[in-house]
């Protein structure tokens, strides 16, 4: 079944949102590299790659359903941060925006009785629950251990994130 024009537009918007997330997370990784936090950088690079994978899933699905992929220009991402907590709060805010966007697309698919699109989007609904939980856990630990003020905790956290898969 061919995509409706409205759903095609929204899936393309989400594809571009995923690419923007990858771009932003890459900038965050570069910031961490610049300030010498290799573990944080490795972890954020992993998330940038994950966002590119998400974008590819949307790209492939749009084409599978006979739609036209539309890539938009990306704005320059924020690349300077005052604190570690600021980086993760920004990332969490972005993940919440992605969740809201996916839920909106899901609602559109449901209103169009596009069961295939609903099925495709189910994976992303679950993924976003996991992403928000992950970022929330990290933010909780950053606050609990006052990582921005505690160099020993910062070192340990950098080591921990560097080992994360």
N, C-alpha and C positions, 0 to 999 in steps of 0.2 A: 504494500500500500504506500502510495506517495505521500510525503509530508504535506501538511497544510502550509500555506505561506506564513501564517502567524507562528506556527511551531518551528518552521525552518528559521525564521528570523530570531526567535528566542534561543534556539540551539546554537546558532552562530554567535549570538551575544555571549552565551555561556562559554563557548569555545574560546572566544577572545578574552573573557574574564580569566579563564584558566591560564592562558598564555601570559596575561598581565601578572597573575600570581607567581608564575615561574620566574618572570622578570624581576619582580619585587623580592622574592626569596633569594634569587641570585645576587641582587644588590645587598641584601642582608648578609649573605655569606661573605661577600667581598669586604663588607665593613668588619666582620669578625676576623677575617684574614688580616686586614690592615692593622687591627689592634692586637693581634697576636693570639687570638683565641681559636686555635685550629680545630678543636673538638666542636665548638659551636658552628664554625664554618662548614665542617664536614656534614654535620647534621642538617644545616640549612641548605647546603648543596643537594643533599638527598631529597629534601622536600621540593626544591626547584625541579628536580628530575621527575618527581612524582606528579607535579602539576603539569609538566609537559606530557606525561603519559595520559593524564585526564583529558587534556586538550586533544590528543590523538584519538581518544575514544569518541569524543564528540565529532571530530573530523570524519572518522570512519563511519559513524552512524548516520551522519547527514548524507554522505555519499551512498551508503547502503540503501537509504530510503528515497533515493532519486533527487535529493536536494542539491543545492549549489552552496559550496563552502565560500564564505566571505571573510577574509582576513582584514582586520582594521589596523591602523597605526597604533602603536603602543606609546603611552606617555612615559617619560623618563621616571623611573622609580625613585623613591626616597632612598638616599644612600648614606646619610649621616644621622647618627642616633646618639643621644646624650647618655643613655643607660642601656644595660642589657634588658631590663624590664620593659623599656620603651619598645625595643625591637619585638619582643614577644606579645606585648599588648597590641601593637600595630598588626602583627600577624593574626592574632585572635580576632581582631575587628574585621580583617579581611575574610577569615574563615566564616564568620557569622554572616557577612554579606553574601558569600558564595552559597551558604546554606539557604538563605532567604531566596536567592535567585533560583536555585534548583527546586525548592518547594513551589515557587511560582510557576516554573515550567511544568512541573508535575501536575499542578492544578489545571493548567491549560490543557495538557494532554488528556487528563481525566474528563474535562468539559467537552473535548472533541471525541471522546470515546476511542482514543488512540491507545489501545492496550499494548501495542508493541513499544511505543514510546514510554509508557508507564513502566513496563518491564525493564527497559533500558535504564531508566532513571532510578529504579529501586536500588541499584548498586551504589549510585552516588548519594542517595539519602543515607544509607548505612555508613558509607565512607565519611560523610560530613559529621555524623554523630561521633565517629571515632576520632576525627581530626579535632573537633572542638574539645573532646575529652582530653586528648593528648596535650593540646596547648594549655588547657585549663590546669592540668596537672603540673606542667612545667612552670606556669605562672605562680601557682601555689607554692612550689618549692623555691622559686626565686625570691618570693616574699618571705617565706618561712625562714630561709637561711640568709636573708639580707645579702644576696650575692653581689649586689652593686657596691656594698660597703665592706664586705668580708672577703679578703683575697684568698684565704684558705678554702672557703666554700666555693669561690669562683673557680679556683684551680680544680677542685674535686668535680664540680659540675661540668667543667670543660672536658675533663677526662671521661666522665660518664657519657656525655653526649657523643664524644668521639668514638666510643665503643658501640653505640646504639646502631641497630640495623634498621 
